[in-house]
Amino acid sequence: MTTPIHLRHKIGRGISPGRFMEGMKSRGMKLSSILNTQEQFRQVYDRFQWGARPAYIQNVMDEFKRKHADQQAGSYQEQWDQVYTRIGELYHKGNEYRKVMLQELKERFTSFA
C-alpha cells in the first residue's frame, strides 16, 4: 500500500469493547457446535496481550486494567472512557506511534524466524 489511510474522522465514533460485549446475545452457535460465544469472546479479549498499539500506548490500558479489575464498579465505565480519551490524545500528538508500531512489528516478526 503506497497511499496512507487517514481515519482521524473515525476516532471516537465507535463503541468500546465493553459495550460491544454487552450488546452480544449469549447464545450458542448450534450448527457449529460452538457454545456460549459471548464468554469465549470475553476470555480471548481478557487474555489478549498485544494489539495494534505501540507499547507506550498499550501501557495506558494495562495500567487501567491493573487498577480497575472490578468491571461492575460504579465508576468503571467513566474511567474506561477516560482511558480511551487519553489513548486518543496520545495518537493525536503526532505520527510517532506509526514508527513505533512498525518497529515493534518488525521485532515480533523477526522473533519467529
C-alpha positions as a printed Julia matrix, in Angstrom:
113×3 Matrix{Float64}:
   0.0     0.0    0.0
   1.52    3.3   -1.05
  -1.26    5.71  -0.16
  -1.7     6.49   3.54
  -5.1     5.85   5.04
  -6.47    8.73   7.07
  -9.01    7.69   9.67
  -8.92   10.67  12.01
 -12.59   11.35  11.25
 -13.45    7.87  12.61
 -11.81    8.32  16.03
 -14.35    8.43  18.82
 -17.23    7.21  16.65
 -17.04    3.51  17.53
 -18.15    1.65  20.6
 -15.97    0.3   23.36
 -15.26   -3.44  23.57
 -17.29   -3.48  26.79
 -20.33   -2.03  25.07
 -19.87   -4.43  22.19
 -19.84   -7.38  24.58
 -22.87   -6.05  26.48
 -24.81   -5.99  23.23
 -23.89   -9.56  22.32
 -26.55  -12.16  22.84
 -25.13  -15.03  24.91
 -26.19  -17.82  22.6
 -24.51  -20.87  21.23
 -23.75  -21.37  17.6
 -25.63  -24.65  17.46
 -24.75  -25.65  13.91
 -21.04  -25.17  14.53
 -21.07  -26.85  17.97
 -19.57  -23.69  19.49
 -21.36  -22.83  22.7
 -21.58  -19.55  24.59
 -19.83  -17.28  22.1
 -20.0   -14.24  24.4
 -18.0   -15.97  27.12
 -15.46  -17.24  24.61
 -15.04  -13.75  23.18
 -14.57  -12.34  26.7
 -11.91  -14.94  27.54
  -9.97  -14.25  24.36
 -10.24  -10.48  24.86
  -9.15  -10.64  28.51
  -6.1   -12.79  27.66
  -5.05  -10.67  24.7
  -1.65   -9.13  25.41
  -0.67   -7.21  22.31
  -2.74   -5.33  19.81
  -2.17   -2.8   17.13
  -1.0    -0.27  19.7
   2.58    0.68  20.43
   3.74   -0.39  23.89
   3.75    3.14  25.31
   0.07    3.5   24.39
  -0.84   -0.05  25.45
   0.71    0.71  28.85
  -2.14    3.17  29.48
  -4.68    0.35  29.04
  -2.61   -2.16  31.01
  -2.39    0.25  33.94
  -6.15    0.79  33.8
  -6.79   -2.97  33.87
  -4.49   -3.36  36.89
  -6.17   -0.56  38.84
  -9.77   -1.28  37.84
 -10.21   -5.05  37.87
 -13.84   -4.84  39.05
 -15.84   -4.24  35.88
 -19.03   -3.96  37.94
 -17.79   -0.93  39.91
 -19.91    2.17  39.54
 -17.11    4.33  38.15
 -15.73    1.68  35.79
 -17.35    2.99  32.59
 -16.36    6.57  33.38
 -12.75    5.51  34.0
 -12.85    3.39  30.82
 -13.95    6.41  28.8
 -11.15    8.5   30.3
  -8.59    5.86  29.32
  -9.77    5.9   25.72
  -9.7     9.7   25.74
  -6.07    9.52  26.93
  -5.21    6.93  24.26
  -6.78    9.18  21.61
  -4.68   12.1   22.86
  -1.52   10.02  22.5
  -2.43    9.11  18.92
  -3.22   12.75  18.07
   0.15   14.0   19.33
   1.75   13.11  16.02
   2.88   10.26  13.86
   5.43    8.79  16.27
   3.15    5.85  17.04
   3.4     4.67  13.43
   7.17    4.39  13.61
   6.96    2.62  16.96
   4.32    0.18  15.67
   6.42   -0.72  12.66
   9.48   -1.26  14.85
   7.52   -3.46  17.28
   6.03   -5.49  14.43
   9.47   -5.95  12.91
  10.78   -7.2   16.26
   7.84   -9.6   16.62
   8.19  -10.99  13.11
  11.95  -11.48  13.36
  11.47  -13.35  16.65
   9.53  -16.06  14.75
  12.42  -16.81  12.4
